[in-house]
Amino acid sequence: MNYSYYNSVDPPTRPIYIYNDCSLTELGIFISSILLSGGAFFSQIIATLQKSKCSTISCLGSKCIREVDSNTF
């Protein structure tokens, strides 16, 4: 883009619009990064819950009561 028009002495007679068009590639990369981040967050929560020694787990609106074998840790 040429921004040298802004440095001129005379003000512009009509508005100048600068568009930042988003291509489908950029949109796909953005959506993919959001999905991958969400998946990593979810898998981290599941991994933490699996390693937990608690018999009652309440997380993200769900509740689980389980038997914990103390020999596996």
C-alpha positions in Angstrom: 0.0 0.0 0.0 1.1 3.5 -0.6 0.6 5.7 2.4 2.4 8.7 1.0 -1.0 10.4 0.3 -1.4 11.0 4.0 1.7 13.1 4.1 0.4 15.6 1.6 -0.5 19.1 2.6 -4.0 19.2 1.1 -6.6 17.1 2.9 -8.3 14.4 0.8 -11.6 15.3 -0.8 -13.1 11.8 -0.3 -12.5 9.2 2.4 -9.7 6.7 2.1 -10.6 3.2 2.9 -8.0 0.6 3.8 -9.2 -2.9 3.6 -7.5 -5.9 5.3 -9.1 -8.8 3.4 -8.8 -12.1 5.1 -8.2 -15.0 2.8 -9.6 -18.5 3.3 -6.1 -19.7 4.1 -5.7 -17.3 7.0 -9.2 -18.1 8.2 -8.4 -21.9 8.1 -5.2 -21.4 10.0 -7.0 -19.4 12.6 -9.8 -21.9 13.1 -7.3 -24.8 13.1 -5.2 -23.1 15.8 -8.2 -22.6 18.0 -9.3 -26.2 17.6 -5.8 -27.5 18.3 -5.5 -25.3 21.4 -8.8 -26.5 22.7 -7.9 -30.1 22.0 -4.6 -29.7 23.9 -6.4 -28.1 26.8 -9.0 -30.9 27.0 -6.3 -33.6 26.7 -4.3 -31.9 29.5 -7.4 -32.0 31.8 -8.0 -35.6 31.0 -4.4 -36.5 31.7 -4.5 -34.7 35.0 -7.7 -36.4 36.0 -6.2 -39.8 35.2 -3.2 -39.2 37.4 -5.4 -37.9 40.3 -5.6 -40.0 43.4 -9.0 -38.6 44.3 -12.0 -40.9 44.5 -14.6 -38.2 43.8 -13.8 -35.9 40.9 -16.0 -33.0 39.9 -14.8 -31.1 36.8 -16.4 -29.0 34.1 -20.0 -29.8 35.1 -19.5 -33.6 35.4 -19.0 -35.7 38.6 -17.2 -39.0 38.8 -16.9 -41.5 41.7 -14.3 -44.1 41.2 -12.2 -46.6 43.0 -8.5 -45.7 43.1 -5.8 -48.4 43.3 -3.0 -47.0 45.3 -0.5 -49.5 43.9 -0.6 -48.0 40.4 1.0 -44.7 41.3 
